[in-house]
Amino acid sequence: MGGVNSELKELFEDKKHAKNPFVPLGALLTAGVLTAGLISFRQGNSELGQKLMRVRVVFQGATVALMLGSAYYYGEKF
C-alpha cells in the first residue's frame, strides 16, 4: 500500500498547481445565492426563492465550466 501512496505523491509533486481565481469566487457566489434562496423559502417568499435557485444553477454551471476549462487549459500546458 505504501508504494501506491508514494507513486501518487510523486505524481502530484511533479505537477505545478494551476489556479483559476474565478473558481473559488464562483463557489462563494453559488453558496451565497443558495443561502439567500433557502432563507427566502423559510421566510415564505417562494417567488424570490425560486428566482434565487435559478440564479444558483447559472452560477453553479459557470463554476463547473470554469473548472473544466482550467483543467483542459492547464492540462495541455504541463
N, CA, C and O atoms as CSV, one atom per row, in Angstrom:
chain,resi,resn,atom,element,x,y,z
A,1,MET,N,N,0.827,-1.200,0.000
A,1,MET,CA,C,0.000,0.000,0.000
A,1,MET,C,C,0.866,1.256,0.000
A,1,MET,O,O,0.480,2.275,-0.573
A,2,GLY,N,N,2.041,1.190,0.643
A,2,GLY,CA,C,2.914,2.347,0.689
A,2,GLY,C,C,3.420,2.750,-0.685
A,2,GLY,O,O,3.680,3.925,-0.943
A,3,GLY,N,N,3.561,1.740,-1.585
A,3,GLY,CA,C,4.024,2.026,-2.931
A,3,GLY,C,C,3.054,2.883,-3.715
A,3,GLY,O,O,3.456,3.767,-4.471
A,4,VAL,N,N,1.773,2.614,-3.528
A,4,VAL,CA,C,0.745,3.389,-4.234
A,4,VAL,C,C,0.760,4.833,-3.748
A,4,VAL,O,O,0.685,5.763,-4.551
A,5,ASN,N,N,0.857,5.019,-2.430
A,5,ASN,CA,C,0.882,6.379,-1.877
A,5,ASN,C,C,2.099,7.151,-2.352
A,5,ASN,O,O,1.992,8.335,-2.670
A,6,SER,N,N,3.249,6.502,-2.406
A,6,SER,CA,C,4.448,7.211,-2.852
A,6,SER,C,C,4.354,7.558,-4.334
A,6,SER,O,O,4.834,8.609,-4.760
A,7,GLU,N,N,3.736,6.674,-5.121
A,7,GLU,CA,C,3.561,6.979,-6.544
A,7,GLU,C,C,2.620,8.157,-6.746
A,7,GLU,O,O,2.880,9.024,-7.580
A,8,LEU,N,N,1.533,8.192,-5.991
A,8,LEU,CA,C,0.603,9.319,-6.079
A,8,LEU,C,C,1.269,10.606,-5.632
A,8,LEU,O,O,1.068,11.655,-6.243
A,9,LYS,N,N,2.059,10.536,-4.573
A,9,LYS,CA,C,2.753,11.719,-4.075
A,9,LYS,C,C,3.708,12.255,-5.136
A,9,LYS,O,O,3.774,13.463,-5.364
A,10,GLU,N,N,4.446,11.355,-5.783
A,10,GLU,CA,C,5.366,11.778,-6.839
A,10,GLU,C,C,4.614,12.416,-8.003
A,10,GLU,O,O,5.051,13.423,-8.561
A,11,LEU,N,N,3.487,11.821,-8.359
A,11,LEU,CA,C,2.693,12.342,-9.472
A,11,LEU,C,C,2.245,13.769,-9.195
A,11,LEU,O,O,2.349,14.633,-10.065
A,12,PHE,N,N,1.747,14.023,-7.988
A,12,PHE,CA,C,1.243,15.352,-7.666
A,12,PHE,C,C,2.361,16.343,-7.377
A,12,PHE,O,O,2.169,17.543,-7.572
A,13,GLU,N,N,3.511,15.890,-6.923
A,13,GLU,CA,C,4.620,16.813,-6.674
A,13,GLU,C,C,5.235,17.287,-7.975
A,13,GLU,O,O,5.743,18.407,-8.047
A,14,ASP,N,N,5.199,16.455,-9.002
A,14,ASP,CA,C,5.785,16.829,-10.285
A,14,ASP,C,C,4.967,17.881,-11.015
A,14,ASP,O,O,5.517,18.659,-11.794
A,15,LYS,N,N,3.677,17.914,-10.777
A,15,LYS,CA,C,2.806,18.860,-11.479
A,15,LYS,C,C,2.772,20.190,-10.744
A,15,LYS,O,O,2.748,20.240,-9.514
A,16,LYS,N,N,2.770,21.240,-11.506
A,16,LYS,CA,C,2.575,22.561,-10.916
A,16,LYS,C,C,1.086,22.753,-10.693
A,16,LYS,O,O,0.264,22.357,-11.520
A,17,HIS,N,N,0.756,23.351,-9.591
A,17,HIS,CA,C,-0.652,23.578,-9.290
A,17,HIS,C,C,-1.106,24.863,-9.967
A,17,HIS,O,O,-0.637,25.952,-9.635
A,18,ALA,N,N,-2.002,24.728,-10.900
A,18,ALA,CA,C,-2.553,25.874,-11.600
A,18,ALA,C,C,-3.836,26.287,-10.908
A,18,ALA,O,O,-4.667,25.449,-10.558
A,19,LYS,N,N,-3.985,27.567,-10.717
A,19,LYS,CA,C,-5.165,28.051,-10.021
A,19,LYS,C,C,-5.893,29.068,-10.880
A,19,LYS,O,O,-5.288,29.945,-11.495
A,20,ASN,N,N,-7.182,28.927,-10.902
A,20,ASN,CA,C,-8.028,29.902,-11.567
A,20,ASN,C,C,-8.757,30.655,-10.460
A,20,ASN,O,O,-9.561,30.055,-9.746
A,21,PRO,N,N,-8.502,31.941,-10.296
A,21,PRO,CA,C,-9.111,32.679,-9.180
A,21,PRO,C,C,-10.628,32.803,-9.292
A,21,PRO,O,O,-11.294,33.139,-8.313
A,22,PHE,N,N,-11.173,32.538,-10.463
A,22,PHE,CA,C,-12.616,32.651,-10.626
A,22,PHE,C,C,-13.378,31.443,-10.086
A,22,PHE,O,O,-14.573,31.540,-9.808
A,23,VAL,N,N,-12.695,30.304,-9.935
A,23,VAL,CA,C,-13.372,29.108,-9.422
A,23,VAL,C,C,-13.794,29.302,-7.961
A,23,VAL,O,O,-14.956,29.049,-7.642
A,24,PRO,N,N,-12.905,29.738,-7.058
A,24,PRO,CA,C,-13.374,29.975,-5.683
A,24,PRO,C,C,-14.422,31.083,-5.607
A,24,PRO,O,O,-15.345,31.014,-4.795
A,25,LEU,N,N,-14.281,32.096,-6.446
A,25,LEU,CA,C,-15.273,33.170,-6.480
A,25,LEU,C,C,-16.636,32.616,-6.900
A,25,LEU,O,O,-17.657,32.959,-6.303
A,26,GLY,N,N,-16.652,31.774,-7.910
A,26,GLY,CA,C,-17.892,31.156,-8.356
A,26,GLY,C,C,-18.509,30.277,-7.275
A,26,GLY,O,O,-19.728,30.246,-7.106
A,27,ALA,N,N,-17.651,29.562,-6.545
A,27,ALA,CA,C,-18.151,28.713,-5.454
A,27,ALA,C,C,-18.764,29.565,-4.347
A,27,ALA,O,O,-19.806,29.211,-3.795
A,28,LEU,N,N,-18.130,30.673,-4.024
A,28,LEU,CA,C,-18.677,31.572,-2.998
A,28,LEU,C,C,-19.997,32.191,-3.444
A,28,LEU,O,O,-20.945,32.283,-2.663
A,29,LEU,N,N,-20.051,32.612,-4.698
A,29,LEU,CA,C,-21.300,33.176,-5.219
A,29,LEU,C,C,-22.423,32.134,-5.199
A,29,LEU,O,O,-23.559,32.436,-4.834
A,30,THR,N,N,-22.090,30.914,-5.593
A,30,THR,CA,C,-23.078,29.839,-5.586
A,30,THR,C,C,-23.592,29.597,-4.173
A,30,THR,O,O,-24.799,29.495,-3.954
A,31,ALA,N,N,-22.678,29.505,-3.219
A,31,ALA,CA,C,-23.078,29.263,-1.830
A,31,ALA,C,C,-23.892,30.429,-1.277
A,31,ALA,O,O,-24.855,30.218,-0.539
A,32,GLY,N,N,-23.515,31.649,-1.625
A,32,GLY,CA,C,-24.243,32.823,-1.140
A,32,GLY,C,C,-25.656,32.886,-1.675
A,32,GLY,O,O,-26.593,33.178,-0.932
A,33,VAL,N,N,-25.819,32.614,-2.964
A,33,VAL,CA,C,-27.155,32.651,-3.557
A,33,VAL,C,C,-27.996,31.497,-3.030
A,33,VAL,O,O,-29.196,31.655,-2.806
A,34,LEU,N,N,-27.375,30.336,-2.832
A,34,LEU,CA,C,-28.095,29.203,-2.251
A,34,LEU,C,C,-28.609,29.547,-0.860
A,34,LEU,O,O,-29.763,29.271,-0.534
A,35,THR,N,N,-27.754,30.147,-0.043
A,35,THR,CA,C,-28.146,30.537,1.309
A,35,THR,C,C,-29.286,31.553,1.274
A,35,THR,O,O,-30.259,31.426,2.018
A,36,ALA,N,N,-29.165,32.548,0.422
A,36,ALA,CA,C,-30.220,33.555,0.305
A,36,ALA,C,C,-31.531,32.922,-0.154
A,36,ALA,O,O,-32.601,33.291,0.329
A,37,GLY,N,N,-31.452,31.977,-1.080
A,37,GLY,CA,C,-32.650,31.301,-1.552
A,37,GLY,C,C,-33.320,30.481,-0.462
A,37,GLY,O,O,-34.544,30.491,-0.326
A,38,LEU,N,N,-32.510,29.771,0.311
A,38,LEU,CA,C,-33.076,28.969,1.400
A,38,LEU,C,C,-33.711,29.854,2.472
A,38,LEU,O,O,-34.749,29.508,3.035
A,39,ILE,N,N,-33.085,30.990,2.747
A,39,ILE,CA,C,-33.666,31.936,3.713
A,39,ILE,C,C,-34.991,32.474,3.186
A,39,ILE,O,O,-35.953,32.613,3.941
A,40,SER,N,N,-35.042,32.776,1.891
A,40,SER,CA,C,-36.289,33.272,1.299
A,40,SER,C,C,-37.408,32.243,1.408
A,40,SER,O,O,-38.544,32.581,1.739
A,41,PHE,N,N,-37.078,30.988,1.128
A,41,PHE,CA,C,-38.091,29.934,1.260
A,41,PHE,C,C,-38.574,29.820,2.702
A,41,PHE,O,O,-39.767,29.659,2.960
A,42,ARG,N,N,-37.644,29.905,3.624
A,42,ARG,CA,C,-38.004,29.774,5.040
A,42,ARG,C,C,-38.902,30.927,5.497
A,42,ARG,O,O,-39.778,30.738,6.342
A,43,GLN,N,N,-38.686,32.104,4.943
A,43,GLN,CA,C,-39.496,33.268,5.308
A,43,GLN,C,C,-40.825,33.298,4.567
A,43,GLN,O,O,-41.647,34.184,4.802
A,44,GLY,N,N,-41.041,32.338,3.676
A,44,GLY,CA,C,-42.306,32.255,2.975
A,44,GLY,C,C,-42.357,32.983,1.649
A,44,GLY,O,O,-43.421,33.051,1.033
A,45,ASN,N,N,-41.258,33.521,1.195
A,45,ASN,CA,C,-41.215,34.231,-0.081
A,45,ASN,C,C,-40.755,33.258,-1.166
A,45,ASN,O,O,-39.598,33.282,-1.587
A,46,SER,N,N,-41.670,32.408,-1.609
A,46,SER,CA,C,-41.298,31.352,-2.541
A,46,SER,C,C,-40.950,31.896,-3.934
A,46,SER,O,O,-40.136,31.303,-4.643
A,47,GLU,N,N,-41.556,33.010,-4.323
A,47,GLU,CA,C,-41.255,33.580,-5.652
A,47,GLU,C,C,-39.787,34.022,-5.727
A,47,GLU,O,O,-39.093,33.716,-6.696
A,48,LEU,N,N,-39.322,34.738,-4.705
A,48,LEU,CA,C,-37.925,35.159,-4.673
A,48,LEU,C,C,-37.003,33.945,-4.536
A,48,LEU,O,O,-35.942,33.885,-5.158
A,49,GLY,N,N,-37.421,32.988,-3.720
A,49,GLY,CA,C,-36.617,31.779,-3.540
A,49,GLY,C,C,-36.413,31.036,-4.845
A,49,GLY,O,O,-35.314,30.553,-5.118
A,50,GLN,N,N,-37.464,30.936,-5.661
A,50,GLN,CA,C,-37.351,30.267,-6.953
A,50,GLN,C,C,-36.399,31.013,-7.893
A,50,GLN,O,O,-35.603,30.394,-8.600
A,51,LYS,N,N,-36.486,32.329,-7.893
A,51,LYS,CA,C,-35.584,33.127,-8.738
A,51,LYS,C,C,-34.131,32.927,-8.297
A,51,LYS,O,O,-33.235,32.784,-9.129
A,52,LEU,N,N,-33.913,32.920,-6.989
A,52,LEU,CA,C,-32.556,32.733,-6.485
A,52,LEU,C,C,-32.027,31.330,-6.798
A,52,LEU,O,O,-30.836,31.162,-7.062
A,53,MET,N,N,-32.895,30.338,-6.770
A,53,MET,CA,C,-32.459,28.984,-7.115
A,53,MET,C,C,-32.072,28.890,-8.587
A,53,MET,O,O,-31.148,28.157,-8.938
A,54,ARG,N,N,-32.760,29.615,-9.437
A,54,ARG,CA,C,-32.398,29.642,-10.860
A,54,ARG,C,C,-31.050,30.326,-11.064
A,54,ARG,O,O,-30.232,29.878,-11.868
A,55,VAL,N,N,-30.826,31.416,-10.328
A,55,VAL,CA,C,-29.538,32.107,-10.401
A,55,VAL,C,C,-28.425,31.195,-9.889
A,55,VAL,O,O,-27.321,31.183,-10.432
A,56,ARG,N,N,-28.729,30.433,-8.839
A,56,ARG,CA,C,-27.742,29.499,-8.291
A,56,ARG,C,C,-27.322,28.482,-9.340
A,56,ARG,O,O,-26.139,28.164,-9.460
A,57,VAL,N,N,-28.279,27.974,-10.097
A,57,VAL,CA,C,-27.964,26.985,-11.129
A,57,VAL,C,C,-27.029,27.598,-12.177
A,57,VAL,O,O,-26.108,26.933,-12.650
A,58,VAL,N,N,-27.261,28.842,-12.531
A,58,VAL,CA,C,-26.398,29.522,-13.507
A,58,VAL,C,C,-24.987,29.677,-12.947
A,58,VAL,O,O,-24.012,29.374,-13.635
A,59,PHE,N,N,-24.871,30.147,-11.704
A,59,PHE,CA,C,-23.549,30.301,-11.084
A,59,PHE,C,C,-22.848,28.954,-10.943
A,59,PHE,O,O,-21.646,28.844,-11.183
A,60,GLN,N,N,-23.599,27.942,-10.558
A,60,GLN,CA,C,-23.012,26.627,-10.378
A,60,GLN,C,C,-22.518,26.070,-11.718
A,60,GLN,O,O,-21.430,25.499,-11.789
A,61,GLY,N,N,-23.301,26.234,-12.755
A,61,GLY,CA,C,-22.881,25.780,-14.080
A,61,GLY,C,C,-21.656,26.530,-14.580
A,61,GLY,O,O,-20.758,25.937,-15.178
A,62,ALA,N,N,-21.622,27.832,-14.335
A,62,ALA,CA,C,-20.455,28.626,-14.752
A,62,ALA,C,C,-19.206,28.192,-13.989
A,62,ALA,O,O,-18.117,28.136,-14.559
A,63,THR,N,N,-19.361,27.890,-12.715
A,63,THR,CA,C,-18.217,27.448,-11.912
A,63,THR,C,C,-17.689,26.112,-12.409
A,63,THR,O,O,-16.477,25.928,-12.524
A,64,VAL,N,N,-18.579,25.183,-12.704
A,64,VAL,CA,C,-18.150,23.885,-13.228
A,64,VAL,C,C,-17.480,24.062,-14.592
A,64,VAL,O,O,-16.477,23.407,-14.880
A,65,ALA,N,N,-18.024,24.935,-15.425
A,65,ALA,CA,C,-17.414,25.196,-16.726
A,65,ALA,C,C,-16.010,25.785,-16.559
A,65,ALA,O,O,-15.095,25.429,-17.301
A,66,LEU,N,N,-15.840,26.681,-15.590
A,66,LEU,CA,C,-14.511,27.239,-15.320
A,66,LEU,C,C,-13.539,26.157,-14.850
A,66,LEU,O,O,-12.374,26.143,-15.245
A,67,MET,N,N,-14.026,25.266,-14.013
A,67,MET,CA,C,-13.172,24.177,-13.527
A,67,MET,C,C,-12.736,23.285,-14.683
A,67,MET,O,O,-11.559,22.940,-14.793
A,68,LEU,N,N,-13.671,22.913,-15.536
A,68,LEU,CA,C,-13.343,22.060,-16.672
A,68,LEU,C,C,-12.426,22.780,-17.662
A,68,LEU,O,O,-11.478,22.193,-18.183
A,69,GLY,N,N,-12.717,24.048,-17.913
A,69,GLY,CA,C,-11.871,24.824,-18.817
A,69,GLY,C,C,-10.456,24.979,-18.295
A,69,GLY,O,O,-9.494,24.880,-19.056
A,70,SER,N,N,-10.329,25.220,-17.006
A,70,SER,CA,C,-8.999,25.345,-16.397
A,70,SER,C,C,-8.245,24.026,-16.468
A,70,SER,O,O,-7.055,24.002,-16.784
A,71,ALA,N,N,-8.935,22.931,-16.174
A,71,ALA,CA,C,-8.289,21.617,-16.224
A,71,ALA,C,C,-7.817,21.308,-17.640
A,71,ALA,O,O,-6.720,20.782,-17.830
A,72,TYR,N,N,-8.633,21.629,-18.624
A,72,TYR,CA,C,-8.241,21.391,-20.014
A,72,TYR,C,C,-7.073,22.283,-20.416
A,72,TYR,O,O,-6.095,21.816,-21.002
A,73,TYR,N,N,-7.183,23.570,-20.096
A,73,TYR,CA,C,-6.152,24.530,-20.491
A,73,TYR,C,C,-4.809,24.195,-19.848
A,73,TYR,O,O,-3.793,24.103,-20.538
A,74,TYR,N,N,-4.803,24.013,-18.544
A,74,TYR,CA,C,-3.548,23.743,-17.843
A,74,TYR,C,C,-3.078,22.313,-18.044
A,74,TYR,O,O,-1.888,22.028,-17.911
A,75,GLY,N,N,-3.997,21.412,-18.361
A,75,GLY,CA,C,-3.593,20.033,-18.652
A,75,GLY,C,C,-2.771,19.964,-19.918
A,75,GLY,O,O,-1.879,19.124,-20.030
A,76,GLU,N,N,-3.052,20.828,-20.868
A,76,GLU,CA,C,-2.288,20.874,-22.105
A,76,GLU,C,C,-0.914,21.508,-21.882
A,76,GLU,O,O,0.035,21.182,-22.594
A,77,LYS,N,N,-0.798,22.397,-20.920
A,77,LYS,CA,C,0.450,23.142,-20.709
A,77,LYS,C,C,1.499,22.309,-19.963
A,77,LYS,O,O,2.696,22.448,-20.215
A,78,PHE,N,N,1.049,21.441,-19.043
A,78,PHE,CA,C,2.026,20.749,-18.193
A,78,PHE,C,C,2.235,19.330,-18.634
A,78,PHE,O,O,3.025,18.605,-18.029
